[in-house]
């Protein structure tokens, strides 16, 4: 910094070096050379007596910068949607880079200094300087000393700081020990006297190629098609993605791919931590093409095979393990004088010894009090006014410098502030997943982070630790069982080998990798669980093991000849018998939850589970219902609780989540099955049925029955609580939160349309409710300005629903059927016998295939028409009981294993779009049946399936895979199957989505 009282000489102190300057010239020399060091010592000695007045000015020269860690204010999904929207409208380009598993290293030249994130002058910065110097030797060979000196001179003259991801095996293990020690440049910043300038990625690549420095792998996505395909590809790979398939897939779908100078597989390995996607200026693609043309990839092997490289980082550290200072000295000596001429940062002797801690505090205090001379100083002062905090540790100043800078300055020129900072981290970890843990998670969280518990408290405490961790991640029971077996063996193995001497978390992979490698050798299942241990598992084999467990097409997946999964349930997790279970009901009054709870309690054997079942009826409990549930669960946490109260919103769901954590329980939502509308998860037909049921009640404990003055209003109030969520959003959110979802059958699929007078009275009530709410909020309807209208509407509602009693009764699935299906699913959840159905979809899940799903009711209607005109078809359909066995009907567009991830991801642009599907023939044998399909267009663009014969698989016999239906056209041609033309073709609209 520079303290300038009046016309006194300016002195700049860059930590370990003094710079003396007059008003006309500036020169930089090490502080111990000549009088500069004396000036520095004088400055610090006199700082305590120095006084600041209106003529005192100060200048701070920031020498190192980095992008701070970020957390988006919006959810990842909102951020993703906004990024796609901006790219779609040509406002920006999306940039994606690999996330290397290393530590931050910053370098500003041999005068500007070397920094770790929060410190300098230690082993971290010494290793960074060594790796950087070695990179120059590898790239430039015998010219390296000359280029190192020129590089340092360039950084100093232009006040440039470079940030790198430093990946080594000597600074502690991450998810996988790297094969080589290296660094990748992630940012370049010009730190002038004004606003710092962060280079754009094309500028970073140009800078690095000029100096032959390593760059990251970069992909640019400048169209809606490529941007949506990227996120779909990530969703398809997030649970099992390793470096090779991820990079290959992104190379295929990106508009521009710039390979990194260092191949991740060659230097770090197959295990990939994640990706970072961010918004950059729309000109980035053009700029990148120019850079690639003008700066071709240089050769980085100038020193390969040259003895001038000297010993490696690992060799030096291994030879000097007894003393850290000796390690630092050996590293810096090996770097050489052209890269690091003095070692003051690490060993002192630069004129700074005379400063006292009080003087240090005084300098900081004066700095904050004086007038700033430029933008950087002003921003630094504004972010560091708490001098007491800063003076506790000189390194704290470094920690807070990033707040004075603007990391998005390279993209803000053409983007709004909010949009210029759009960035999302996409890790290859399983958050709320029920399938596969990432290999990084196993090594880092389950093995490394559990070492202290294992050695301090023993195997039992370690088991409690890792089971709790898996519970937090939502790991399925089957996966927990696999991991428990492996981790228990690991605990025995490492305790026997190390005794009571705890294994260091910084070098744990030296023991963990050999153990994992041997464990993986025992079976293909173990290989899939462990991932790439050492050099054992090849990427191709790994992916084949995973995908071999899935059906080729993803249709009608079955196990051991079991019946197709129920169309009334979607369940994705199981409940361990060592924990409790909360069954709750996100519904509306009249959805039959109390009657269902009573049936469960009265069912002989309950849920075929040894845990006791009890029910808490909301209408009979006074006060705070959910607090009462929590209190009861604390008394007996391992029992099954039926929470007999409507749970309509996120506030209640959060309370249930909290109960799960505090009482060691899982939660299972049971919802009425309904198609819903664009803005509500419940259809008007469902609302009509609920109202009809309420008006049949007598002596209801909650006083919501036929004798109530305003039952219609109450149900509209509940209906409105779900307003703004489509059925898909409603189910997805419950599924994301709780990992399970059970649907209670409500309406028959072949029902007649809702009568006009019923629809009219409901629409009128919804409009009246909105008027009342906007004016009176939650006031009773009898107390507002619409009291007369409400009374008239309630009266007409009763008359109309009563007049349509036969219709409203006929469209309902019989209650005993609904109870039976829900009971079967609850028993399966309680027992742990349930499997993940192929119909389940996650927001951020492991996508398997893309398909256009068509409404089940419309397909059944089409088949009934066929049966009416063809007795053979009618007999066949009755024989296979198609109405009972058809769960969901869809046309597969692409499957990950058959067509590749990029092919599946390419349909992202059509996600949630309506697609017309024309059906032109019905083909069947005694083993399978399907409808021939032709896909229409979306926004004038034809949607084509990657399958040779697009179709909807309707049914397959036990033991017959769904993919066998692809052979039906050939079987018809050879007379081994029957085909019935549908003329003219019947068109049904479906929705494209991922599964």
Secondary structure, DSSP 4 states (H G I P E B T S, - for coil): -EEEETTPPEEEEETTEEEEE-SS-EEEEETTSTTHHHHHHHHHHHGGG----TTEEEE-------PPP---SS-HHHHHHHHHHHHHTTSEEEEEEEE-SSEEEEE-HHHH-EE-SS--SSHHHHHHHHHHHHHHHHHHGGGHHHHHHHHHHHHHHTTEEEEEEEE-SSS---SS--SS-EEEEEEEEE--SSS-EEPPHHHHHHHHHHHT--B--EEEE-SHHHHHHHHHHHHHHTTT--HHHHHHHHHHH-SEEE--SS-HHHHT-S---EEEEEEEETTHHHHHHHHHHHSPPPP--TTTT-GGG-S-HHHHHHHTTT-HHHHHHHHHHHH-TTT-S--HHHH--SS-TT--HHHHHHHHHHHHHSEESSHHHHHHHHT---HHHHHT-HHHHHHHGGGGS-TTTTTGGGS-HHHHT-EEEEESS-TT-SS---HHHIIIIIIGGGHHHHHHH-HHHHHHHHHHHHHHHT--HHHHHHHHHHHHHHHHHHHHHHTTSPPPTTSTHHHHHHHHHHHHTT-HHHHHHH---TT---HHHHHHHHHTTS-SS-SS--STTPPPPPTTEEE-----TTSEEEEEE---TTS-HHHHHHHHHHSTTTTT-SS-EEEEEGGG--S-HHHHHHHHHHHSTTSEEEEEEE--SHHHHHHHHHHHHHTTEEEEEEEE-----SS-SS-HHHHHHHHHHHTT--S-TTS-STT-S-HHHHHHHHHHHTTT--HHHHHHHHHHHHSEEEEEP-B-TTPPPPPHHHHHHHHHHHHHHHHHHHHHTT--GGGSTTHHHHHHHHHHHHHHHHHTHHHHHHTBPPHHHHHHHHHHHHHHHHHT-----TT---TTS---EEEEEE-HHHHHHHHHHHHHH-HHHHHHHHHHTHHHH---EEEEEEEHHHH-HHHHHGGGGGTT-EEEEEEEEEEE-SSEEEEEEEE-EETTEE---SSSS-EEEEEE-TT--GGGGGGHHHHHHTTSSEEEEEEEEEEEEEEEEE-
